[in-house]
Amino acid sequence: MQLMRNLDFNPNKHYLLATCGDDERSRFWDIRNSEQSLISLNDHSYWVQAICYNQYHNNCDCQQ
């Protein structure tokens, strides 16, 4: 069973959501269209426990 371990909303763009979990991925979503994640990062070799947006540096260009 794959679990989502954590999520966080972007404090500057409230429609952007970040999730992470047992699938070793960090995903970024636009909740206005949540059929598919905007970005899926597979940079870990084990499950990801926490994810958090930086409220001062909004450098994630999720519109790629």
Backbone atoms as SQL, in Angstrom:
CREATE TABLE atoms (id INTEGER PRIMARY KEY, chain TEXT, resi INTEGER, resn TEXT, atom TEXT, x REAL, y REAL, z REAL);
INSERT INTO atoms VALUES
  (1, 'A', 1, 'MET', 'N', 0.838, -1.185, 0.000),
  (2, 'A', 1, 'MET', 'CA', 0.000, 0.000, 0.000),
  (3, 'A', 1, 'MET', 'C', 0.882, 1.247, 0.000),
  (4, 'A', 2, 'GLN', 'N', 0.637, 2.155, -0.925),
  (5, 'A', 2, 'GLN', 'CA', 1.369, 3.419, -1.006),
  (6, 'A', 2, 'GLN', 'C', 0.626, 4.481, -0.189),
  (7, 'A', 3, 'LEU', 'N', 1.323, 5.164, 0.683),
  (8, 'A', 3, 'LEU', 'CA', 0.728, 6.214, 1.510),
  (9, 'A', 3, 'LEU', 'C', 1.241, 7.579, 1.088),
  (10, 'A', 4, 'MET', 'N', 0.347, 8.570, 1.130),
  (11, 'A', 4, 'MET', 'CA', 0.784, 9.962, 1.022),
  (12, 'A', 4, 'MET', 'C', 1.145, 10.388, 2.441),
  (13, 'A', 5, 'ARG', 'N', 2.375, 10.802, 2.647),
  (14, 'A', 5, 'ARG', 'CA', 2.862, 11.100, 3.996),
  (15, 'A', 5, 'ARG', 'C', 2.666, 12.552, 4.415),
  (16, 'A', 6, 'ASN', 'N', 2.701, 13.485, 3.442),
  (17, 'A', 6, 'ASN', 'CA', 2.619, 14.898, 3.813),
  (18, 'A', 6, 'ASN', 'C', 2.145, 15.709, 2.627),
  (19, 'A', 7, 'LEU', 'N', 1.572, 16.876, 2.913),
  (20, 'A', 7, 'LEU', 'CA', 1.188, 17.821, 1.865),
  (21, 'A', 7, 'LEU', 'C', 1.325, 19.228, 2.390),
  (22, 'A', 8, 'ASP', 'N', 1.456, 20.185, 1.469),
  (23, 'A', 8, 'ASP', 'CA', 1.569, 21.590, 1.848),
  (24, 'A', 8, 'ASP', 'C', 1.041, 22.455, 0.715),
  (25, 'A', 9, 'PHE', 'N', 0.272, 23.463, 1.059),
  (26, 'A', 9, 'PHE', 'CA', -0.196, 24.437, 0.078),
  (27, 'A', 9, 'PHE', 'C', 0.826, 25.566, -0.049),
  (28, 'A', 10, 'ASN', 'N', 1.005, 26.061, -1.263),
  (29, 'A', 10, 'ASN', 'CA', 1.879, 27.193, -1.512),
  (30, 'A', 10, 'ASN', 'C', 1.275, 28.426, -0.842),
  (31, 'A', 11, 'PRO', 'N', 2.001, 29.115, 0.041),
  (32, 'A', 11, 'PRO', 'CA', 1.434, 30.267, 0.745),
  (33, 'A', 11, 'PRO', 'C', 1.213, 31.477, -0.167),
  (34, 'A', 12, 'ASN', 'N', 1.863, 31.493, -1.330),
  (35, 'A', 12, 'ASN', 'CA', 1.729, 32.629, -2.244),
  (36, 'A', 12, 'ASN', 'C', 0.762, 32.359, -3.393),
  (37, 'A', 13, 'LYS', 'N', 0.596, 31.108, -3.747),
  (38, 'A', 13, 'LYS', 'CA', -0.339, 30.700, -4.801),
  (39, 'A', 13, 'LYS', 'C', -1.172, 29.567, -4.237),
  (40, 'A', 14, 'HIS', 'N', -2.313, 29.885, -3.659),
  (41, 'A', 14, 'HIS', 'CA', -3.103, 28.953, -2.866),
  (42, 'A', 14, 'HIS', 'C', -3.675, 27.787, -3.664),
  (43, 'A', 15, 'TYR', 'N', -3.583, 27.814, -4.959),
  (44, 'A', 15, 'TYR', 'CA', -4.075, 26.715, -5.777),
  (45, 'A', 15, 'TYR', 'C', -2.989, 25.679, -6.063),
  (46, 'A', 16, 'LEU', 'N', -1.748, 25.905, -5.604),
  (47, 'A', 16, 'LEU', 'CA', -0.664, 24.944, -5.799),
  (48, 'A', 16, 'LEU', 'C', -0.464, 24.126, -4.527),
  (49, 'A', 17, 'LEU', 'N', -0.334, 22.826, -4.715),
  (50, 'A', 17, 'LEU', 'CA', -0.223, 21.875, -3.620),
  (51, 'A', 17, 'LEU', 'C', 0.987, 20.977, -3.884),
  (52, 'A', 18, 'ALA', 'N', 1.738, 20.665, -2.847),
  (53, 'A', 18, 'ALA', 'CA', 2.858, 19.737, -2.939),
  (54, 'A', 18, 'ALA', 'C', 2.532, 18.519, -2.081),
  (55, 'A', 19, 'THR', 'N', 2.847, 17.322, -2.599),
  (56, 'A', 19, 'THR', 'CA', 2.620, 16.086, -1.861),
  (57, 'A', 19, 'THR', 'C', 3.863, 15.214, -1.922),
  (58, 'A', 20, 'CYS', 'N', 3.965, 14.290, -0.968),
  (59, 'A', 20, 'CYS', 'CA', 5.061, 13.320, -0.967),
  (60, 'A', 20, 'CYS', 'C', 4.584, 12.068, -0.257),
  (61, 'A', 21, 'GLY', 'N', 5.304, 10.959, -0.498),
  (62, 'A', 21, 'GLY', 'CA', 4.859, 9.734, 0.142),
  (63, 'A', 21, 'GLY', 'C', 5.752, 8.543, -0.104),
  (64, 'A', 22, 'ASP', 'N', 5.152, 7.358, 0.061),
  (65, 'A', 22, 'ASP', 'CA', 5.866, 6.096, -0.012),
  (66, 'A', 22, 'ASP', 'C', 6.355, 5.744, -1.412),
  (67, 'A', 23, 'ASP', 'N', 5.853, 6.412, -2.431),
  (68, 'A', 23, 'ASP', 'CA', 6.271, 6.096, -3.806),
  (69, 'A', 23, 'ASP', 'C', 7.595, 6.754, -4.182),
  (70, 'A', 24, 'GLU', 'N', 8.288, 7.358, -3.210),
  (71, 'A', 24, 'GLU', 'CA', 9.602, 7.995, -3.375),
  (72, 'A', 24, 'GLU', 'C', 9.550, 9.245, -4.251),
  (73, 'A', 25, 'ARG', 'N', 8.384, 9.844, -4.402),
  (74, 'A', 25, 'ARG', 'CA', 8.213, 11.002, -5.281),
  (75, 'A', 25, 'ARG', 'C', 7.706, 12.215, -4.507),
  (76, 'A', 26, 'SER', 'N', 8.105, 13.378, -5.003),
  (77, 'A', 26, 'SER', 'CA', 7.515, 14.654, -4.587),
  (78, 'A', 26, 'SER', 'C', 6.725, 15.141, -5.791),
  (79, 'A', 27, 'ARG', 'N', 5.473, 15.501, -5.557),
  (80, 'A', 27, 'ARG', 'CA', 4.625, 15.934, -6.668),
  (81, 'A', 27, 'ARG', 'C', 4.056, 17.311, -6.373),
  (82, 'A', 28, 'PHE', 'N', 3.882, 18.082, -7.448),
  (83, 'A', 28, 'PHE', 'CA', 3.320, 19.423, -7.361),
  (84, 'A', 28, 'PHE', 'C', 2.064, 19.458, -8.211),
  (85, 'A', 29, 'TRP', 'N', 0.990, 19.959, -7.617),
  (86, 'A', 29, 'TRP', 'CA', -0.329, 19.914, -8.228),
  (87, 'A', 29, 'TRP', 'C', -0.933, 21.304, -8.326),
  (88, 'A', 30, 'ASP', 'N', -1.753, 21.500, -9.334),
  (89, 'A', 30, 'ASP', 'CA', -2.630, 22.662, -9.432),
  (90, 'A', 30, 'ASP', 'C', -4.029, 22.136, -9.154),
  (91, 'A', 31, 'ILE', 'N', -4.610, 22.493, -8.013),
  (92, 'A', 31, 'ILE', 'CA', -5.888, 21.905, -7.608),
  (93, 'A', 31, 'ILE', 'C', -7.047, 22.364, -8.496),
  (94, 'A', 32, 'ARG', 'N', -6.799, 23.344, -9.358),
  (95, 'A', 32, 'ARG', 'CA', -7.842, 23.740, -10.301),
  (96, 'A', 32, 'ARG', 'C', -7.992, 22.701, -11.413),
  (97, 'A', 33, 'ASN', 'N', -6.955, 21.875, -11.608),
  (98, 'A', 33, 'ASN', 'CA', -6.985, 20.794, -12.588),
  (99, 'A', 33, 'ASN', 'C', -6.116, 19.668, -12.034),
  (100, 'A', 34, 'SER', 'N', -6.693, 18.797, -11.232),
  (101, 'A', 34, 'SER', 'CA', -5.906, 17.810, -10.484),
  (102, 'A', 34, 'SER', 'C', -5.864, 16.430, -11.138),
  (103, 'A', 35, 'GLU', 'N', -6.153, 16.337, -12.409),
  (104, 'A', 35, 'GLU', 'CA', -6.109, 15.035, -13.082),
  (105, 'A', 35, 'GLU', 'C', -4.700, 14.476, -13.147),
  (106, 'A', 36, 'GLN', 'N', -3.707, 15.351, -13.258),
  (107, 'A', 36, 'GLN', 'CA', -2.309, 14.937, -13.365),
  (108, 'A', 36, 'GLN', 'C', -1.444, 15.970, -12.663),
  (109, 'A', 37, 'SER', 'N', -0.379, 15.511, -12.019),
  (110, 'A', 37, 'SER', 'CA', 0.514, 16.449, -11.333),
  (111, 'A', 37, 'SER', 'C', 1.261, 17.307, -12.352),
  (112, 'A', 38, 'LEU', 'N', 1.608, 18.528, -11.943),
  (113, 'A', 38, 'LEU', 'CA', 2.375, 19.429, -12.807),
  (114, 'A', 38, 'LEU', 'C', 3.814, 18.956, -12.944),
  (115, 'A', 39, 'ILE', 'N', 4.390, 18.544, -11.817),
  (116, 'A', 39, 'ILE', 'CA', 5.763, 18.053, -11.778),
  (117, 'A', 39, 'ILE', 'C', 5.803, 16.839, -10.847),
  (118, 'A', 40, 'SER', 'N', 6.550, 15.834, -11.227),
  (119, 'A', 40, 'SER', 'CA', 6.759, 14.665, -10.383),
  (120, 'A', 40, 'SER', 'C', 8.266, 14.426, -10.309),
  (121, 'A', 41, 'LEU', 'N', 8.838, 14.583, -9.115),
  (122, 'A', 41, 'LEU', 'CA', 10.276, 14.418, -8.915),
  (123, 'A', 41, 'LEU', 'C', 10.555, 13.072, -8.260),
  (124, 'A', 42, 'ASN', 'N', 11.443, 12.309, -8.834),
  (125, 'A', 42, 'ASN', 'CA', 11.811, 11.001, -8.299),
  (126, 'A', 42, 'ASN', 'C', 13.277, 11.047, -7.878),
  (127, 'A', 43, 'ASP', 'N', 13.579, 11.869, -6.881),
  (128, 'A', 43, 'ASP', 'CA', 14.958, 12.113, -6.453),
  (129, 'A', 43, 'ASP', 'C', 15.348, 11.357, -5.187),
  (130, 'A', 44, 'HIS', 'N', 14.497, 10.455, -4.729),
  (131, 'A', 44, 'HIS', 'CA', 14.762, 9.768, -3.468),
  (132, 'A', 44, 'HIS', 'C', 14.807, 8.264, -3.676),
  (133, 'A', 45, 'SER', 'N', 15.544, 7.569, -2.832),
  (134, 'A', 45, 'SER', 'CA', 15.621, 6.118, -2.915),
  (135, 'A', 45, 'SER', 'C', 14.775, 5.443, -1.838),
  (136, 'A', 46, 'TYR', 'N', 14.077, 6.234, -1.057),
  (137, 'A', 46, 'TYR', 'CA', 13.190, 5.720, -0.018),
  (138, 'A', 46, 'TYR', 'C', 12.020, 6.676, 0.091),
  (139, 'A', 47, 'TRP', 'N', 10.987, 6.324, 0.855),
  (140, 'A', 47, 'TRP', 'CA', 9.814, 7.180, 0.932),
  (141, 'A', 47, 'TRP', 'C', 10.161, 8.575, 1.452),
  (142, 'A', 48, 'VAL', 'N', 9.364, 9.542, 1.053),
  (143, 'A', 48, 'VAL', 'CA', 9.579, 10.947, 1.429),
  (144, 'A', 48, 'VAL', 'C', 8.603, 11.274, 2.555),
  (145, 'A', 49, 'GLN', 'N', 9.131, 11.722, 3.682),
  (146, 'A', 49, 'GLN', 'CA', 8.322, 11.919, 4.878),
  (147, 'A', 49, 'GLN', 'C', 7.670, 13.294, 4.958),
  (148, 'A', 50, 'ALA', 'N', 8.324, 14.335, 4.447),
  (149, 'A', 50, 'ALA', 'CA', 7.798, 15.694, 4.614),
  (150, 'A', 50, 'ALA', 'C', 8.126, 16.547, 3.392),
  (151, 'A', 51, 'ILE', 'N', 7.253, 17.522, 3.150),
  (152, 'A', 51, 'ILE', 'CA', 7.451, 18.484, 2.069),
  (153, 'A', 51, 'ILE', 'C', 6.897, 19.821, 2.542),
  (154, 'A', 52, 'CYS', 'N', 7.565, 20.910, 2.168),
  (155, 'A', 52, 'CYS', 'CA', 7.136, 22.219, 2.643),
  (156, 'A', 52, 'CYS', 'C', 7.564, 23.297, 1.661),
  (157, 'A', 53, 'TYR', 'N', 6.637, 24.175, 1.315),
  (158, 'A', 53, 'TYR', 'CA', 6.967, 25.325, 0.476),
  (159, 'A', 53, 'TYR', 'C', 7.734, 26.358, 1.303),
  (160, 'A', 54, 'ASN', 'N', 8.614, 27.090, 0.659),
  (161, 'A', 54, 'ASN', 'CA', 9.319, 28.205, 1.273),
  (162, 'A', 54, 'ASN', 'C', 8.501, 29.461, 1.014),
  (163, 'A', 55, 'GLN', 'N', 8.010, 30.086, 2.068),
  (164, 'A', 55, 'GLN', 'CA', 7.128, 31.243, 1.900),
  (165, 'A', 55, 'GLN', 'C', 7.846, 32.490, 1.398),
  (166, 'A', 56, 'TYR', 'N', 9.164, 32.525, 1.459),
  (167, 'A', 56, 'TYR', 'CA', 9.917, 33.703, 1.050),
  (168, 'A', 56, 'TYR', 'C', 10.514, 33.587, -0.348),
  (169, 'A', 57, 'HIS', 'N', 10.739, 32.378, -0.810),
  (170, 'A', 57, 'HIS', 'CA', 11.342, 32.154, -2.124),
  (171, 'A', 57, 'HIS', 'C', 10.435, 31.251, -2.937),
  (172, 'A', 58, 'ASN', 'N', 9.673, 31.846, -3.820),
  (173, 'A', 58, 'ASN', 'CA', 8.712, 31.115, -4.630),
  (174, 'A', 58, 'ASN', 'C', 9.313, 30.841, -6.005),
  (175, 'A', 59, 'ASN', 'N', 10.367, 30.015, -6.055),
  (176, 'A', 59, 'ASN', 'CA', 11.093, 29.774, -7.307),
  (177, 'A', 59, 'ASN', 'C', 10.627, 28.557, -8.063),
  (178, 'A', 60, 'CYS', 'N', 9.661, 27.838, -7.601),
  (179, 'A', 60, 'CYS', 'CA', 9.186, 26.641, -8.284),
  (180, 'A', 60, 'CYS', 'C', 8.344, 27.042, -9.482),
  (181, 'A', 61, 'ASP', 'N', 8.874, 26.804, -10.672),
  (182, 'A', 61, 'ASP', 'CA', 8.142, 27.113, -11.899),
  (183, 'A', 61, 'ASP', 'C', 7.363, 25.867, -12.303),
  (184, 'A', 62, 'CYS', 'N', 6.189, 25.700, -11.763),
  (185, 'A', 62, 'CYS', 'CA', 5.392, 24.496, -11.973),
  (186, 'A', 62, 'CYS', 'C', 4.620, 24.534, -13.294),
  (187, 'A', 63, 'GLN', 'N', 4.834, 25.504, -14.098),
  (188, 'A', 63, 'GLN', 'CA', 4.112, 25.591, -15.369),
  (189, 'A', 63, 'GLN', 'C', 4.945, 25.040, -16.516),
  (190, 'A', 64, 'GLN', 'N', 5.923, 24.165, -16.248),
  (191, 'A', 64, 'GLN', 'CA', 6.799, 23.614, -17.276),
  (192, 'A', 64, 'GLN', 'C', 6.042, 22.718, -18.222);
